Each structure stands twice: as structure tokens, then as C-alpha cells.
Amino acid sequence: MEKPKEVKISDAEYDAVIDRLNGSNLSDADKNIIRGMCCWYRWLLFLVCETKITLKRLREMLGWCCKKISKKNKNKTPDSSSCEDSSQAAANTNGETPNSSSPEKKKRPGHGRLGHKAYTGAVNEYHTHEHMKAGDICPQCGLGKMYLMPPSVLITFTGSPIIAATRHMSERLRCARCGFISTASMGPGVCKYDPPCLVALAVHRYYGALPFYRLEKLQKLAGVPLPTGTQWGVILSLYEAIYPVFWALLRAAADADILHYDDTRVRILSCMEENKKLHFTDRKGMFTTGILAKVTGPPPDDITRKVVLFISGRQHAGENMNELLKGRRVDEKKLTAMSDALTCNLLSCLLAVMCKCLSHALRKFDEIEEFFIEECGVVLSLMRKVYKNEAIIKAAMMAPKEWLVYHQENSAPHMKSLKIYLEEQMATKKVEPNSSLGKAMNYTLKNWHGLTRFLEVEGAPIDNNEMEQTLKVQIKSRKNSLFYKTEFSAFVGSVLTSVIATCDKNGINPFHYLESVYIHQDAVVKEPEEWLPWNYKETLSKLDSVKQSSSSLAFAQVA
């Protein structure tokens, strides 16, 4: 069956069609059928536009089950004026005029391969010539001398199961008279579960979202069975070593300059069982709060570090943030906080500059654009111009001061025009306040102060998209693993995921970092601030220098 042609009619046209139908010479039965189909079509459009109806409920109303409907590809191209404005702004930032005749550089088609420098975790193995060295006579011409060149590089890959096993068989000898048994030594460094094994389990489970039972089946296929209970016990030993680092990250996040935070759902079986016994007025929800803290280091480096924290339980994001900020030590500097406009995300910190996500407001109009093409087109056109300016800022890597000035000069006029348009639509009652369009306009006007903080505060973010992208780690885990058994297991997952995600945000290899923390866990407990992802290598180098100096001193004393 071919897709029918889309028909869009206004209320006046609909009434005219009904009048023509009533005056036609069709039978009453045919008129009732056609009139009912038209009324059903209008009612269904209104229901989909104005109410939040699920696909399951819509199928039940239609009385039949249909296949999954893929999302429509919206080929939305910005208007030519916005493109001209963005290109002119980009030219001004580069110090060029729009009419400059500089030829456009075409991107060279690549092969899609990565350079060898991208493999930072690869083991280096240098191969030298067996019968030749630099300075020897050329064997080809017999005249010139050979000299060194940059080495030829080939990256080779080896495959193995996630966890590999080695069977150690030690020879045993027994005395024929007294029964004394002597077992051969396995050598130093042999343990049942080495640090790379612990780290691999934690990363695949809590960052790769690979459930324990699925990993158990994969390991069984490889001939190295690893039951789920064993995996949990192994991960607990790594959790005990990482726990002090998590609290050090909490203290660092409390003193951050900018904090992004948001919530997502989580399932905890013990809490779900507890909900059956709670009163209907008690809180029964379960949430995972994601916090992204941007901490600026001391001068002269002024490097911005990113701390990612996840907290799972019954508390909302606002409550977890208020608990975090109780340990804030930088009281003289205002905190910039970014979240959505939910009341449960409000902070009690008086010095906090509350920013609200502009992307949330944009999505409200984008979802109903098909039903209110003209009104939403005006709003989305202005918002997209603001986001074009944001893209130019990020591409130019501007400093926070330049960032603020650029937005004030180029984005403030668009936001001002947007506010005037929204207020005019609501004041003249051109939009029904209780309709989906009216609700979107009311949301934007009500939260206007928070949505426009990026025009007033230096370094204030424009939206919370970075935090929402970070929360996908937990969402992916929820979709694959479905639930946690207890609140403690949820806390263990939050701790390990937080540390691994922090390594990822700062470009640190989490495998090497977690192995180092586990091996030196006694030193980590004493000074966890010295073992954060961005300074642990310096601590390791200090320990190596101390060991070398102590060993040289002992050798001198013996000599």
C-alpha cells in the first residue's frame, strides 16, 4: 500500500467541507461515514498534539497492532539570512572580510585510518638491523654511507578473551619416611587475580555496560569460566582501593567553579521491595544523579579539570547537590550551576548563579513544529542563530571573557527579539495558554532569567548537553543490566563508574590508573589527593625516585 498524500486543512476549510458534504446528494449512511472519518482525523491530530499519549495507548485506541514506526528524518535547513550572519561572524572572528577572495580549502579525502600515535596503550618494540648500522657503506651502490631515518611503523593486534587464565603446576616432593612435602616456588608476583584482571572486569561492567551474567557466558565460551559471584567479589576488592579517591573527587567537585547536574532513572531491587511497605505519601522514586564539575587549577597553569560523579539512591539531584556543597571551602567565589528548570533541582546555596538549559526550551518547540509551523519557525530560527554563535565560539576556543563579549554582541539581539515575540503572542492571546505551544512559550518566559545567564555571567554555559551526554553511561548500563540488587551494589557501581568516567573526561588511561591505585592502595589511603587521575603519574615518579635513592644508599652502606 502506497503512502497517501498528506492533507492539511484549517478549521475554516474543515467546516466548509462538512457544509458541502451535508448539501450533497449522497445517502445519509455515506454522509455519516465520511463525517465520522473527518471528525476522527481531527480528534486524533488534536490528541497527538496536545496530550502526551504513548504508542501503546494509541495502538489500543486504533484497535490494532502496528509495526514500530521509525522517527522521521527532519531535513531542517536554516534560513539563508542566518547562514549569512554566521558566515559573516566567523569571518570577523578570523580578521577577514566577507568579500575576501581567499580560495576555500577542500578537505582532502582520507582513508579513515588512525595514525600510530593514536595507539597510546600499545607496547613499543624496536627492531634493529642484524647486519647493518648507521655509518656503514651502502650495500647497493658501495659509495654512500647509511644514516638513521624515522622508523617504519606497523601496528599489530592480538586477540584474547577479556579475562585470560594461566595454569601454574608446581612440582611437589614428599619424604618417603616422615611424609614431609616440599612444593616448588611459583616465583614472585604470582597471585590468583592480578590488578589487570580486576580493572578489566570493572571497566567492562561499569563503563562498557556488560552485565555479569553476559560476561560469564563469554568467558565460558573461551574456556575460562568466571561465575557472577566471583566477579562481584573481585570487583569489591578494587572498590575498597578506589574508595578514598572517590571522596577526594567529591571534595574537589565541591570547590568547582562550574557544576552541571541532572537526574536519570535507576532500578534497585531492595528499594522496589521496600516500596511495597511504604505509605502512599512516602517517596518511592529512585534516581541516579550525574554531576559534572569543572575545576580550575591554581596559577600559573590554570588548567580546567573535569570531575564526573554519579550518586544512586532516593534523593533528587538538588538534594545531592546541596549535600555536596556543604563541604565547599571556596566561599568567596560564586558558583555557576547548570541544570534544567525542575523545582527538585534548585539549590540552597545563596552564592550560586543558577543557569537553566536553553536546549530544553528549544526541544519543546522542536517537538511541536509540525503542528505550529509558523510560530515555532520564528522561535527556532532565532534560537538556532544563538547556537551558531556558540559553535563559532567553541571552534575559535575563546577565553571566557571573549566568550561573554561575543555572545553579548551577537546573541543578545536574537534573544531580545525572541522575548518580544513570545510576550506579544501571549499578551495578544494569539496562542491558547493551555495548548502545547502556549506551554512551551510559558516555560521559556517563566525561566527567562536562568536561560539567559550566559549573556550576563562570565563562563556561564548555554545548556546542559554535556551532562546529558555523560549520563548516557548510566542509561546504557540500566538498559543492559536492568537493575542493581541492593543500595550498596548501586553505590559500588557509582564509585567505580565515577572514577572511570573522570579518567575518560581528562584523557587518562583508566586501565593504567586503576592498576596503579590498586597496587599502591596503602599510600592512597594516607594521601588520596596525591592519587587523583591528573596527578598520579607525578606521585608514581616521586615514589620511584625515593626507591632508587634508598636502594643506592643501601648499596653504598654495604660497600
C-alpha positions in Angstrom: 0.0 0.0 0.0 1.4 3.3 -1.0 1.7 6.3 1.4 -1.3 8.6 0.8 -0.8 12.3 0.1 -0.6 14.4 3.2 -3.6 16.7 3.6 -3.5 19.8 5.9 -6.6 21.9 6.3 -7.6 24.7 8.6 -10.7 24.9 10.8 -12.5 27.1 8.3 -11.7 24.7 5.4 -12.9 21.8 7.5 -16.2 23.5 8.3 -16.7 24.3 4.6 -16.1 20.6 3.7 -18.7 19.5 6.2 -21.2 22.0 4.8 -20.6 20.8 1.2 -21.0 17.2 2.5 -24.3 18.0 4.1 -25.6 19.6 0.9 -24.5 16.8 -1.3 -26.8 14.2 -2.8 -25.1 11.3 -1.0 -27.1 8.9 1.2 -27.4 9.5 4.9 -25.3 6.4 5.6 -22.5 7.6 3.4 -22.6 11.1 4.9 -22.3 9.7 8.4 -19.3 7.5 7.4 -17.4 10.4 5.8 -18.4 12.9 8.6 -17.2 10.4 11.2 -13.9 9.8 9.4 -13.2 13.6 9.2 -14.1 14.0 12.9 -11.9 11.1 13.9 -9.0 12.5 11.9 -9.3 16.0 13.6 -9.7 14.4 17.0 -6.7 12.2 16.6 -4.4 15.1 15.4 -5.6 17.1 18.5 -4.9 14.2 20.8 -1.4 13.6 19.5 -0.5 17.3 19.5 -1.9 18.3 22.9 -1.5 15.3 25.1 1.4 13.0 25.9 0.0 9.7 24.6 2.1 6.6 24.4 2.4 4.5 21.3 0.9 1.5 23.2 -2.1 3.6 24.1 -2.5 4.8 20.6 -2.4 1.2 19.3 -5.1 0.2 21.7 -7.3 3.2 20.6 -6.9 2.2 17.0 -7.7 -1.4 17.8 -4.8 -3.0 16.0 -1.1 -3.6 16.5 1.3 -2.0 14.0 5.0 -2.3 13.4 7.4 0.0 15.0 7.4 3.5 13.4 10.8 4.9 12.7 11.4 8.5 13.6 11.0 10.9 10.7 14.2 12.4 9.3 13.7 16.1 9.7 15.8 17.8 7.0 15.7 21.3 8.5 17.9 23.8 6.9 18.4 27.2 8.5 17.3 30.1 6.5 19.7 31.9 4.3 19.8 35.0 6.5 21.0 33.0 9.5 23.7 31.4 7.3 24.9 34.8 6.1 25.0 36.1 9.7 27.0 33.1 10.9 29.4 33.3 8.0 29.9 37.0 8.5 30.5 36.5 12.2 33.0 33.7 11.5 34.9 35.9 9.1 35.0 38.7 11.6 36.5 36.5 14.3 39.3 35.5 11.9 40.0 39.1 11.0 38.8 38.6 7.4 36.1 40.5 5.5 33.2 38.6 4.0 34.2 39.7 0.5 37.7 38.4 0.8 38.7 36.3 -2.2 40.6 33.6 -0.4 40.1 30.2 -2.0 38.2 27.6 0.1 40.4 24.8 1.2 38.8 21.5 0.2 39.2 18.7 2.7 41.5 16.0 1.4 39.7 12.7 1.2 41.2 10.4 3.8 41.3 6.6 4.2 39.8 6.6 7.7 42.8 5.0 9.4 44.3 6.2 12.6 47.9 7.2 12.9 50.3 5.1 15.0 50.4 7.9 17.6 46.8 7.3 18.4 47.7 4.0 20.0 48.9 5.3 23.3 48.4 2.0 25.0 50.5 -0.1 22.5 53.7 -1.7 23.7 56.7 -0.4 21.8 59.1 -3.0 20.4 62.1 -1.7 18.4 63.7 -3.8 15.8 67.3 -3.1 14.7 69.2 -4.3 11.6 71.0 -7.6 12.2 74.0 -6.9 9.8 74.0 -3.2 9.4 74.2 0.0 11.4 74.4 3.8 10.9 77.7 4.8 9.2 78.2 1.6 7.2 78.8 1.7 3.5 75.7 1.2 1.3 75.5 -2.4 0.1 73.6 -1.2 -3.1 76.0 1.4 -4.6 79.1 0.8 -2.4 79.8 4.5 -2.2 77.4 6.3 0.2 77.1 5.9 4.0 73.9 4.8 5.7 72.2 7.2 8.2 69.2 6.9 10.5 65.7 7.7 9.4 62.4 7.7 11.2 61.4 4.1 11.9 58.9 2.3 9.8 55.8 1.6 12.0 53.4 -1.3 11.8 50.7 -1.8 14.4 49.8 -5.4 15.1 46.8 -6.6 17.1 46.4 -9.8 19.2 43.1 -11.2 20.3 42.2 -12.8 23.7 39.2 -13.2 26.0 38.5 -10.4 28.4 40.0 -12.4 31.2 42.7 -15.0 30.4 43.9 -17.7 32.8 47.2 -19.4 33.4 47.5 -22.9 35.0 50.5 -23.0 37.3 51.7 -26.5 38.2 54.4 -26.7 40.8 56.4 -29.8 41.3 55.9 -31.4 44.8 58.3 -33.8 46.5 57.4 -36.0 49.6 59.7 -37.7 52.0 59.2 -41.5 52.0 59.9 -41.7 55.7 58.5 -38.7 57.5 55.9 -37.5 54.9 57.3 -34.0 54.6 56.1 -32.3 51.4 58.1 -29.7 49.6 56.4 -27.6 46.8 58.3 -25.7 44.2 58.0 -21.9 44.3 56.0 -20.2 41.6 58.2 -17.1 41.7 57.5 -13.5 42.7 54.4 -11.6 41.6 52.0 -14.6 41.2 48.6 -14.0 42.6 45.1 -15.5 41.9 43.6 -12.3 40.5 46.2 -9.8 39.3 45.4 -6.0 39.0 44.7 -6.0 35.2 42.1 -8.7 35.8 40.3 -6.6 38.4 40.4 -3.5 36.3 39.2 -5.2 33.1 36.2 -6.6 35.0 35.3 -3.1 36.4 35.7 -1.2 33.2 33.7 -3.7 31.1 31.0 -3.9 33.7 30.5 -0.3 34.8 31.7 1.6 31.7 31.1 -0.8 28.9 27.7 -1.8 30.4 28.5 -5.6 30.1 26.4 -7.4 32.8 28.0 -10.1 35.0 25.8 -12.9 33.6 26.7 -11.9 30.0 30.4 -11.8 30.8 30.1 -15.2 32.5 28.8 -16.7 29.2 31.5 -15.2 27.1 34.2 -16.4 29.5 32.7 -19.9 29.4 33.0 -19.9 25.6 36.7 -19.1 25.9 37.3 -21.9 28.3 37.9 -19.6 31.3 34.7 -19.7 33.3 34.2 -16.8 35.7 30.9 -17.1 37.8 29.0 -13.9 38.6 29.6 -14.3 42.3 33.4 -14.5 41.7 33.2 -11.4 39.5 31.4 -9.4 42.3 34.0 -10.5 44.9 36.9 -9.5 42.7 35.3 -6.1 42.0 34.8 -5.4 45.7 38.5 -5.6 46.3 39.1 -3.0 43.7 36.3 -0.8 45.1 38.0 -0.8 48.5 41.2 0.5 46.9 39.3 3.2 44.9 37.0 4.4 47.6 39.4 7.1 49.1 39.9 8.5 45.6 36.1 8.9 45.2 35.9 11.0 48.3 38.8 13.1 47.1 36.9 13.7 43.9 33.9 14.7 45.9 35.9 17.3 47.8 37.4 18.6 44.5 33.9 18.9 43.0 32.6 20.8 45.9 35.1 23.6 45.2 34.4 23.7 41.5 33.8 26.9 39.5 31.0 25.4 37.3 28.8 22.5 38.2 26.4 20.6 35.7 24.0 18.2 37.2 20.9 16.2 36.2 18.9 13.0 37.0 18.1 9.8 35.3 16.1 6.7 36.5 17.6 3.7 38.2 16.2 0.4 39.4 17.2 -1.0 42.8 15.5 -4.3 43.8 15.8 -3.7 47.6 14.2 -0.3 47.2 11.5 -1.7 45.0 10.7 -4.3 47.6 10.7 -1.6 50.3 8.2 0.4 48.3 5.5 -2.2 48.9 5.6 -1.5 52.6 5.8 2.3 52.4 2.9 4.7 52.9 1.5 6.2 49.7 2.8 9.7 50.8 6.4 8.4 51.1 8.9 8.9 48.4 9.2 5.8 46.2 11.3 7.1 43.3 14.9 6.0 42.6 17.4 8.2 40.8 21.0 8.4 39.6 22.3 11.9 39.9 25.1 12.9 37.5 27.4 15.7 38.4 30.0 17.2 36.1 32.3 19.6 37.9 34.8 21.9 36.1 37.7 22.7 38.5 40.3 25.3 37.5 43.7 24.6 38.9 45.9 27.2 40.6 48.0 29.6 38.6 50.2 29.7 36.5 48.8 26.6 34.9 45.0 27.4 35.2 44.2 24.0 33.7 40.5 23.1 33.9 39.9 19.6 35.2 36.6 17.7 34.8 35.2 15.6 37.7 32.4 13.2 36.9 30.3 11.9 39.9 27.3 9.5 40.0 25.2 9.0 43.0 22.3 6.5 43.0 19.5 6.4 45.6 16.2 8.0 46.5 17.5 11.6 46.6 16.9 14.0 43.7 19.8 15.9 42.0 19.1 19.1 44.0 19.3 17.2 47.3 22.5 15.5 46.3 24.0 18.8 45.2 23.1 20.5 48.5 24.8 17.7 50.4 27.9 18.1 48.1 28.1 21.9 48.6 28.1 21.5 52.4 31.8 20.7 52.0 32.5 23.7 49.8 35.6 25.6 51.0 35.7 28.4 48.4 33.0 30.6 49.8 34.3 33.9 48.4 33.8 32.9 44.8 30.3 32.4 43.3 29.4 29.0 42.0 27.9 28.7 38.5 25.4 25.8 38.4 23.6 24.5 35.3 20.6 22.2 35.2 17.0 22.1 33.9 14.1 24.0 35.3 12.7 21.3 37.6 12.0 22.5 41.1 13.7 19.4 42.6 17.0 20.7 41.1 17.0 24.0 43.0 20.0 24.7 45.2 20.0 26.2 48.7 23.4 27.8 48.2 22.9 31.6 48.2 26.1 32.3 46.2 25.1 30.0 43.3 24.4 31.5 39.9 21.6 29.3 38.6 21.7 28.7 34.9 19.0 26.8 33.0 19.4 24.7 29.9 18.4 26.6 26.7 18.4 23.3 24.8 15.4 22.1 26.9 13.4 25.2 25.8 14.5 24.6 22.1 13.3 21.0 22.2 9.9 21.9 23.4 9.3 23.9 20.2 11.1 21.4 18.0 8.7 18.6 19.1 5.6 20.5 18.0 7.0 22.3 14.9 4.9 20.1 12.6 1.7 21.4 14.2 2.6 25.0 14.6 4.9 25.6 11.7 4.8 29.4 11.6 5.1 30.2 15.3 7.7 27.5 16.0 9.6 28.5 12.9 10.2 32.0 14.2 11.3 30.7 17.7 13.6 28.0 16.3 15.2 30.4 13.7 16.2 32.8 16.5 17.5 30.0 18.8 19.5 28.4 16.0 21.3 31.7 15.3 22.3 31.7 19.0 23.6 28.2 18.7 25.5 29.1 15.6 27.3 31.7 17.6 28.0 29.1 20.3 29.6 26.9 17.6 31.8 29.7 16.4 33.0 30.3 20.0 33.9 26.7 20.5 35.7 26.4 17.2 37.7 29.5 18.0 38.5 28.3 21.5 37.8 31.7 23.0 38.5 32.6 26.6 35.6 33.0 29.0 35.8 36.9 28.8 35.9 36.8 25.0 33.1 34.2 25.1 30.8 36.6 27.1 31.6 39.6 24.9 30.9 37.7 21.7 27.5 36.4 23.0 26.5 39.9 24.2 27.3 41.4 20.8 25.9 38.7 18.6 23.4 36.6 20.6 21.8 39.2 22.8 19.8 40.8 19.9 18.4 37.5 18.9 17.3 36.6 22.5 15.8 40.1 22.9 13.8 39.6 19.7 12.7 36.2 20.9 11.4 37.5 24.2 9.5 40.3 22.5 7.8 37.8 20.1 6.8 35.4 22.9 5.4 38.2 25.1 3.4 39.6 22.1 2.0 36.2 21.3 0.9 35.7 24.9 -0.3 39.2 25.5 -2.5 39.4 22.4 -3.9 35.9 23.1 -2.9 34.6 19.7 -1.9 31.4 21.4 -4.0 29.3 23.7 -2.2 29.2 27.1 -3.1 25.6 27.8 -2.1 24.3 24.4 1.3 22.7 23.8 2.6 25.8 22.1 1.3 28.0 24.9 3.0 25.7 27.5 6.3 25.9 25.6 6.1 29.7 25.5 5.2 30.0 29.1 8.1 27.7 30.1 10.5 29.9 28.2 9.2 33.2 29.6 9.0 31.9 33.1 12.6 30.7 33.1 13.9 33.5 31.0 16.4 34.8 33.7 18.0 31.4 34.0 18.0 30.7 30.3 19.9 33.9 29.5 22.6 33.8 32.2 25.2 33.1 29.5 24.7 36.7 28.4 25.5 38.1 31.9 27.9 35.8 33.7 31.4 35.1 32.5 31.9 31.4 31.8 28.2 30.5 32.2 27.3 27.6 30.0 24.4 27.9 27.5 23.0 24.4 28.0 23.3 21.2 29.9 24.0 18.9 26.9 27.5 17.8 28.1 26.0 16.5 31.4 23.2 14.7 29.5 25.8 13.0 27.2 27.7 11.9 30.3 24.6 10.4 31.8 24.4 8.1 28.8 26.9 5.9 30.6 24.4 5.1 33.3 21.5 4.9 30.9 23.3 2.3 28.8 24.1 0.3 32.0 20.4 0.5 33.0 19.3 -0.8 29.6 21.8 -3.7 29.6 21.8 -4.7 33.3 18.2 -3.6 34.2 18.8 -3.2 37.9 21.0 -3.3 41.0 20.2 -5.8 43.7 20.9 -3.5 46.8 21.7 0.1 47.5 25.3 -1.0 48.4 25.8 -2.6 45.0 24.4 0.6 43.4 26.9 2.7 45.5 29.8 0.4 44.4 28.8 0.9 40.8 28.5 4.7 41.2 32.0 4.9 42.7 33.7 2.8 40.0 31.8 4.5 37.2 32.6 8.0 38.6 36.4 7.3 38.7 36.4 5.7 35.2 34.3 8.5 33.7 36.6 11.1 35.2 39.6 9.4 33.6 37.8 9.5 30.3 36.9 13.2 30.5 40.5 14.1 31.3 42.1 11.9 28.7 43.6 9.5 31.2 44.0 5.8 30.6 41.7 4.2 33.2 43.3 0.8 33.0 46.8 2.1 33.9 45.3 4.4 36.5 43.2 1.9 38.4 46.1 -0.7 38.3 48.4 1.9 39.9 45.9 2.9 42.6 45.2 -0.8 43.4 48.9 -1.6 43.7 49.6 1.4 45.9 46.4 1.3 47.9 48.2 1.7 51.2 49.7 5.0 50.1 46.3 6.1 48.5 44.6 5.8 51.9 47.1 8.2 53.5 47.1 10.8 50.8 44.2 10.3 48.3 44.6 13.9 46.9 48.0 12.8 45.6 46.4 10.0 43.6 43.8 11.8 41.5 43.7 10.9 37.8 45.6 14.1 36.7 48.5 13.9 39.2 49.0 10.2 39.9 51.9 9.9 37.4 53.8 12.6 39.3 53.2 10.7 42.5 54.5 7.5 40.9 57.6 9.2 39.7 58.3 10.5 43.2 57.9 7.0 44.6 60.3 5.6 42.0 62.9 8.3 42.8 62.6 7.6 46.5 63.1 3.9 45.9 66.1 4.5 43.7 67.7 6.8 46.3 67.1 4.3 49.1 68.5 1.4 47.1 71.6 3.4 46.2 72.1 4.4 49.8 71.8 0.8 51.0 74.3 -0.3 48.3 76.7 2.3 49.5 76.4 1.2 53.1 77.1 -2.4 52.1 80.1 -1.4 50.0 
